[in-house]
């Protein structure tokens, strides 16, 4: 073993180094906030005051912040909450408006096969419009929209149809926003959610939509967000990619754009439809020989300004059947817009792959552009038909939108949760020069990152994972379940420096920083590297408001605390994520696998050596002990000891000649003799299964056989005992030979040699004075045979005679004067004056037992089975 250990040790070291270089571990948060701290934060539960009890869950759908007011759209209810009024650990609403579906809409919804809980009014659109609110609800799968006042929540005017503005099913995703007085929506337009659409309405411009039922435009899209930038509205979504049809269903992230002032096509082509609709793929991947893609887009941030560039951030993840992971990628709006000026992609036939369109075949003016006032085509209605036809059949761009730095800003692959929400604070810290990123997960946790990009916004390893906290409050919100933990929205309230976390059953208000946790220790305060916190002159860790003039100390870039001593206060810093969120690191997996292999190999070798040596010793000792074990077994089977066991008279050898039933008229088909016997005492074939063959080996020579049994004549025998004699050594002639005759007590006369039988049973009965006498005659007064009763209730009672009781005294046996005959050839009885075996009295010492003839029982070949199969 000493020569194997060093190579294994070096192999472990090499694998550990290789795993570290190939799979670098993602750093955990500098601070992990305890759940007890978060549970003290204010929560909105849909109550006007503390004493009011709410019976039904909220089913929150949308949250909208307008100045210092928070509007919450739920199921059948619309709430207004004042953010500046917080009563302890709960927020209460100041106004509430109930908007329920009428009974007729509910009845039709139920007739269409929907559940009662689905046939309600879920508010899926909540926008601010001209000092009021624009709200759309599913209305029992018959969507409606209405305008409400912002202060009193009173409905203004009549309701309008919500078709193409709001989804029918509350589970479907939708996007809506106002731009230049028009409502731009992305949703489905029918009950079955087949027709996906980007729709413009409610403004001075004509209503426009995307081409209906065209998979080149949309194929099962999931809309995420919409932003306004320049003359376009950009829609972010994910869908099944048509260009990867050879890979079955591949979901990719997209960005599509339309011109805000698009007037639609001509009466011949794209009438009342978009003439500027184009879409491109978003590329969020880890570079390498084979890129690792994060294809599912979940959320985007508003367009932010960083270092003179307009940037939008998106949260991506891998599919559910892939390696779990999430990433945050940044996209420059200039680069994004440049992709729509590149080449188009087309599929020439349904069986061919998608290829770029040559530039020479692209019509003029360039398809997908906006009409410019004062140019040759000042309206999209005047575009030529060939240009409109090209846009209709070529909506996809060839190139994908690259992310800044060609890699994600943040990657989380060692956790089980999935990131799905994002909000950015670009003015964090006392000098408003820090960028802090807040990410929400599918488990309701919030991750806080400090972003420190380079001048060209190519962020690689400069991001710092500041802290992780539990946003969901199971004590107040609802039962702790995956559905209840789904984070619906994440909003930043800059005025109060808080985050608003919307869950289906509650809204939690969480501060952006928890500086008070480090108030007693300067080292912990500086090491937190939180731009919101600093060590002030009052020897405490305080929240630093923007523009503060108080002197403070902080080190966000390095977090150098080497010059500071340890603290006696509470240290809440963690460098890991607690289970069940954390996964086992790759390094630990590699070390464990190699260690298990090496340990298993060593143990296997030792086990094989021990087994082989044990077998060798066993084989050597088995030869010496074989004869002794054989002799012991023979003695125990032959009854030479004081055992009271019963031995069978069934023949174990099948070599003798089989006999038919006709050879012995006294034997019935089941093996019992004919006669007037009590049917209740006769065993049936079901009661008497086939006897197992005894694997007993007897001595080979006749002298040894006789010695084995006949020497017992001179030994003491107990009263009421039965003596078993092997019939293998008994020999007889043909016909009437083959019997054992007892002429005088103690004398046994053997017949001449013929065939061999197994056992002969001799029974003696001691009288009251020790004498032996006949127990009775063979026939009764009517001349009929007297047959003995079954000795014991046993499955083997056909061939078994009762054994002697072990507690009786041993005495010298006496042989009966009555002749005992047995024919080993054909079973014919040898007629002497007195026939039978001596049957001991089973009821006590009342003289000699009865004599009965058992020769006809033993006459049949014992190796033969009865016709019944026994």
Number of C-alpha atoms within 10 A of each C-alpha: 6 5 7 10 11 11 10 14 13 11 14 19 13 12 15 18 13 14 19 14 10 9 12 12 15 15 13 20 22 20 24 20 18 12 13 10 12 19 19 14 16 20 25 21 22 28 17 18 13 11 7 9 11 11 6 9 15 20 18 24 23 21 23 18 18 12 10 13 16 17 23 24 26 25 25 20 19 22 21 23 22 16 18 11 14 14 11 10 13 21 25 22 21 15 16 19 16 13 18 16 21 12 10 10 16 23 14 15 20 16 10 11 9 16 13 12 9 19 23 24 29 31 29 31 26 23 21 19 16 9 11 19 23 20 23 27 33 27 30 30 27 24 25 23 23 17 22 20 16 20 13 13 18 14 18 13 9 8 13 12 13 21 20 24 29 32 33 28 25 22 11 14 18 22 22 24 21 19 15 10 14 18 17 25 25 30 25 26 21 16 14 9 14 13 19 27 22 28 22 27 18 12 14 9 16 15 19 22 23 24 21 13 13 13 13 17 22 23 18 16 23 24 27 19 22 23 20 16 14 11 13 20 18 21 23 28 27 23 20 20 22 22 18 14 15 11 9 10 12 15 20 23 25 27 20 22 24 22 19 21 18 26 23 25 24 18 10 9 19 21 17 19 24 27 34 28 24 23 26 24 23 26 22 32 22 16 12 7 6 8 10 12 18 26 25 25 28 23 23 24 18 17 18 16 11 15 12 9 14 15 21 19 23 24 28 28 25 20 17 10 6 8 12 17 21 29 27 27 27 25 23 20 16 11 14 19 16 12 19 23 14 12 16 24 20 20 17 11 8 8 9 12 14 17 13 14 17 10 10 6 8 15 15 10 13 12 25 25 19 21 22 12 9 8 8 11 15 13 18 22 21 15 21 16 16 14 18 27 17 17 23 24 14 21 23 24 21 21 19 17 23 20 23 20 15 18 21 25 23 21 19 19 18 21 18 19 20 24 27 28 23 25 21 21 19 16 14 23 23 20 13 15 13 19 18 25 21 21 22 27 21 19 22 26 20 25 21 22 21 23 21 20 17 11 10 12 18 18 21 16 11 15 16 21 21 20 24 22 19 21 28 28 24 13 9 16 21 17 13 12 10 10 13 20 24 20 24 19 21 21 19 21 19 12 10 12 15 16 21 20 24 27 27 21 23 22 28 25 25 24 15 20 19 19 21 13 18 25 21 17 21 24 22 26 26 24 20 23 23 31 25 23 27 28 24 18 12 9 12 18 27 22 21 23 16 14 10 12 9 11 11 18 15 22 16 21 13 10 16 14 15 9 7 12 10 12 12 8 13 12 14 13 16 15 12 14 17 11 10 9 11 15 13 10 15 17 18 11 13 16 17 13 13 17 15 11 11 17 11 11 12 12 10 11 10 10 11 11 10 11 10 11 11 11 11 11 10 11 11 10 11 11 10 10 10 11 11 11 12 12 13 12 13 16 14 13 19 20 16 12 9 13 14 15 14 16 18 19 22 23 18 17 13 11 8 15 11 13 17 15 15 9 13 17 12 18 19 15 15 18 22 17 17 14 13 10 14 8 8 7 10 15 18 14 15 10 12 15 12 14 16 9 12 13 8 11 12 16 13 10 10 12 10 13 18 18 12 17 16 16 9 16 16 11 12 12 21 21 23 25 24 23 20 22 21 21 21 17 23 25 22 22 16 15 14 19 24 30 27 21 21 18 15 14 13 14 14 14 11 16 18 14 14 16 18 17 27 18 20 19 17 18 24 27 31 24 16 11 7 14 12 20 21 18 19 16 16 18 14 10 7 6 8 11 16 18 17 13 10 16 14 13 9 12 17 19 17 21 18 18 20 19 18 21 16 13 10 12 11 14 14 16 26 21 22 24 18 21 21 27 27 30 27 28 25 21 25 24 24 20 12 12 10 18 22 22 22 27 27 25 18 12 7 8 15 13 19 21 24 20 26 22 23 21 21 22 19 22 21 25 21 21 18 19 17 16 12 11 11 16
